[in-house]
């Protein structure tokens, strides 16, 4: 994967810095003006050495280049920290947290709570795939395992994946498009990798999670990138 020079990183930092931390968000936690930022340090991390704990996940990934970049960015942003384990999710949900569920095997449920960070490549890019209802789809992911109940913090930065004119789901807003274009000029390898993994793109831009939106505007699922923004029920 191509490495960016210091001048290129500084230029990318200036181009991609698109929001203020004080910018207003909507009721779903999404930035009202859209877009996050990828700092020079984060862009450098994307082409650096991934954390040791991600070795097995990268080895089994369908796209090793993307997995290396994703885990490197997640680690650099602190997304791989532990979630908050709570007795009840109700107080947080009452304050605006988004209730989520994830069907998984018991050992993987425990890993999400207390172990190494793990994210996998899916239809909408790399991340931790979750749903908003305990439905058959959720249980099918866990097989004979367990349904993990959790919530996404109301403070999380959330982007949307929405179907475009051609029916393909894409990361909404101009920040992703601008990043692809800019990276293509300075680091074609990273640009190609990010273009094929919307989870990596969202992580580069600093989003904590992405909401997958259907044609009718309803939420299909959430792909969580930042594990520290989760509360998990004991």
For each residue, the residues with C-beta under 8 A, 3 or more apart:
1: 46 47 65 68 69 187 189 190 193
2: 47 187 188 189 190
3: 44 47 187
4: 8 9 12 43 44 47 186 187 190
5: 8 9
6: 9 10 40
7: 10 11
8: 4 5 11 12 186 187
9: 4 5 6 12 13 40 43 44
10: 6 7 13 14 40
11: 7 8 14 15 182 186
12: 4 8 9 15 16 38 40 43 182 183 186
13: 9 10 16 17 37 38 39 40 43
14: 10 11 17
15: 11 12 178 182
16: 12 13 37 38 175 178 179 182 205
17: 13 14 37 39
18: 33 34 35 36 37 175 178
19: 23 31 33 35 36 37
20: 23
21:
22:
23: 19 20 31 32 33
24: 32
25: 28 29 30 31 32 157
26: 29 30 32
27:
28: 25 98 158 211
29: 25 26 98 152 154 155 156 157 158
30: 25 26 34 157 158 159 160 211
31: 19 23 25 34 35 36 157 159
32: 23 24 25 26
33: 18 19 23
34: 18 30 31 159 172 173 174 175
35: 18 19 31 173 174 175 205
36: 18 19 31 157 159 175 202 205 206 207
37: 13 16 17 18 19 205 206
38: 12 13 16 42 43 179 204 205 206
39: 13 17 42 43
40: 6 9 10 12 13 43 44
41: 44 45 76
42: 38 39 45 46 73 76 77 204 206
43: 4 9 12 13 38 39 40 46 47 187 190 204
44: 3 4 9 40 41 47 48
45: 41 42 48 72 73 75 76
46: 1 42 43 69 72 73 190 200 204
47: 1 2 3 4 43 44 69 72 187 189 190
48: 44 45 72
49: 72
50: 54 55 58 67 68 69 71 72 75
51: 54 71 72 75 80
52: 55
53: 80 116 117
54: 50 51 57 58 67 68 71 75 116 117
55: 50 52 58 59
56: 59 60
57: 54 60 61 67 71 118 119 120
58: 50 54 55 61 64 67 68 71
59: 55 56 64
60: 56 57
61: 57 58 64 66 67 120 121
62: 121
63: 66 67 121 193 196 197
64: 58 59 61 67 68
65: 1 68 69 189 193
66: 61 63 69 70 121 126 193 196 197 200
67: 50 54 57 58 61 63 64 70 71 121 126
68: 1 50 54 58 64 65 71 72
69: 1 46 47 50 65 66 72 73 190 193 194 197 200
70: 66 67 73 74 119 126 197 199 200 203
71: 50 51 54 57 58 67 68 74 75 80 117 119
72: 45 46 47 48 49 50 51 68 69 75 76
73: 42 45 46 69 70 76 77 79 200 203 204
74: 70 71 77 79 80 117 119 203 225 226
75: 45 50 51 54 71 72 78 79 80 117
76: 41 42 45 72 73
77: 42 73 74 203 206 226
78: 75 81 226 228
79: 73 74 75 117 203 208 225 226 227 228
80: 51 53 71 74 75 116 117 227
81: 78 117 227 228
82: 113 114 227 228
83: 112 113 150 227 228 229 230 231 232
84: 228 230 231 232
85: 113 114 231 232 233 234
86: 89 92 231 232 233 234
87: 233 234
88: 91 233
89: 86 92 93 97 99 149 150 151 231 233
90: 93 94
91: 88 94 95
92: 86 89 95 97 151 153 154 231
93: 89 90 96 97 98 99 151
94: 90 91
95: 91 92 154
96: 93 154
97: 89 92 93 151 152 153 154 231
98: 28 29 93 132 151 152 154 156 222
99: 89 93 132 149 150 151
100: 130 131 132 149 150 151 152 222 224 230
101: 130 131 132 133 134 138 147 148 149 150
102: 109 112 128 129 130 131 138 141 142 147 148 150
103: 137 138 139 140 141 142 143 145 146 147 148
104: 108 109 112 141 142 145 146 148
105: 108 109 142 143 145 146
106: 109 110 145 146
107: 110 111
108: 104 105 111 112 118 145
109: 102 104 105 106 112 113 145 146 148
110: 106 107 113 114 115
111: 107 108 114 115 116 118
112: 83 102 104 108 109 115 118 128 148 227 232
113: 82 83 85 109 110 232
114: 82 85 110 111
115: 110 111 112 118
116: 53 54 80 111
117: 53 54 71 74 75 79 80 81 227
118: 57 108 111 112 115 128
119: 57 70 71 74 126 127 128 199 225
120: 57 61 126 127 128 129
121: 61 62 63 66 67 125 126 197 199
122: 125 126 127 129 223
123: 169
124: 127 161 169 198 199 210 212 221 223
125: 121 122 197 198 199 200 201 202 210 223
126: 66 67 70 119 120 121 122 197 199 200 203
127: 119 120 122 124 199 202 209 210 223 224 225
128: 102 112 118 119 120 223 224 225 227
129: 102 120 122 141 221 222 223 224
130: 100 101 102 150 152 221 222 223 224
131: 100 101 102 134 135 137 138 221 222
132: 98 99 100 101 219 221 222
133: 101 138
134: 101 131 138 139 147
135: 131 138 139
136: 139 140
137: 103 131 140 141
138: 101 102 103 131 133 134 135 141 142 147
139: 103 134 135 136 142 147
140: 103 136 137 143
141: 102 103 104 129 137 138
142: 102 103 104 105 138 139 145 146 147
143: 103 105 140
144:
145: 103 104 105 106 108 109 142
146: 103 104 105 106 109 142
147: 101 102 103 134 138 139 142
148: 101 102 103 104 109 112 232 233
149: 89 99 100 101 232 233
150: 83 89 99 100 101 102 130 230 231 232 233
151: 89 92 93 97 98 99 100 230 231
152: 29 97 98 100 130 156 158 208 209 222 224 229 230
153: 92 97 156 208 229 230 231
154: 29 92 95 96 97 98
155: 29 229
156: 29 98 152 153 208 209 226 229
157: 25 29 30 31 36 206 207 208 209
158: 28 29 30 152 207 208 209 210 211 222
159: 30 31 34 36 171 172 173 202 205 207 209 210 211
160: 30 171 172 173 210 211 212 213
161: 124 169 170 171 172 198 210 211 212 213 223
162: 169 170 172 213
163: 167 168 169 170 213 214 215
164: 167 168 169 170
165:
166:
167: 163 164
168: 163 164
169: 123 124 161 162 163 164 198 212
170: 161 162 163 164 176 198
171: 159 160 161 176 198 201 202 210
172: 34 159 160 161 162 176 213
173: 34 35 159 160 176 177
174: 34 35 177 178
175: 16 18 34 35 36 178 179 205
176: 170 171 172 173 179 180 198 201 202 205
177: 173 174 180 181
178: 15 16 18 174 175 181 182
179: 16 38 175 176 182 183 194 201 204 205
180: 176 177 183 184 191 194 195 201
181: 177 178 184 185
182: 11 12 15 16 178 179 185 186
183: 12 179 180 186 187 188 190 191 194
184: 180 181 188 191
185: 181 182
186: 4 8 11 12 182 183
187: 1 2 3 4 8 43 47 183 190 191
188: 2 183 184 191 192
189: 1 2 47 65 192 193
190: 1 2 4 43 46 47 69 183 187 193 194
191: 180 183 184 187 188 194 195
192: 188 189 195 196
193: 1 63 65 66 69 189 190 196 197 200
194: 69 179 180 183 190 191 197 200 201 204
195: 180 191 192 201
196: 63 66 192 193
197: 63 66 69 70 121 125 126 193 194 200 201
198: 124 125 161 169 170 171 176 201 202 210
199: 70 119 121 124 125 126 127 202 203 210 223 225
200: 46 66 69 70 73 125 126 193 194 197 203 204
201: 125 171 176 179 180 194 195 197 198 204 205
202: 36 125 127 159 171 176 198 199 205 207 210 223 225
203: 70 73 74 77 79 126 199 200 206 207 225
204: 38 42 43 46 73 179 194 200 201
205: 16 35 36 37 38 159 175 176 179 201 202
206: 36 37 38 42 77 157 203
207: 36 157 158 159 202 203 210 225
208: 79 152 153 156 157 158 224 225 226 229
209: 127 152 156 157 158 159 222 223 224 225 226 229
210: 124 125 127 158 159 160 161 171 198 199 202 207 222 223 225
211: 28 30 158 159 160 161 219 222
212: 124 160 161 169 219 220 221 222 223
213: 160 161 162 163 172 217 218 219 220
214: 163 217 218 219 220
215: 163
216:
217: 213 214
218: 213 214
219: 132 211 212 213 214 222
220: 212 213 214
221: 124 129 130 131 132 212
222: 98 100 129 130 131 132 152 158 209 210 211 212 219
223: 122 124 125 127 128 129 130 161 199 202 209 210 212
224: 100 127 128 129 130 152 208 209 227 229 230
225: 74 79 119 127 128 199 202 203 207 208 209 210
226: 74 77 78 79 156 208 209 229 230
227: 79 80 81 82 83 112 117 128 224 230
228: 78 79 81 82 83 84
229: 83 152 153 155 156 208 209 224 226
230: 83 84 100 150 151 152 153 224 226 227
231: 83 84 85 86 89 92 97 150 151 153
232: 83 84 85 86 112 113 148 149 150
233: 85 86 87 88 89 148 149 150
234: 85 86 87
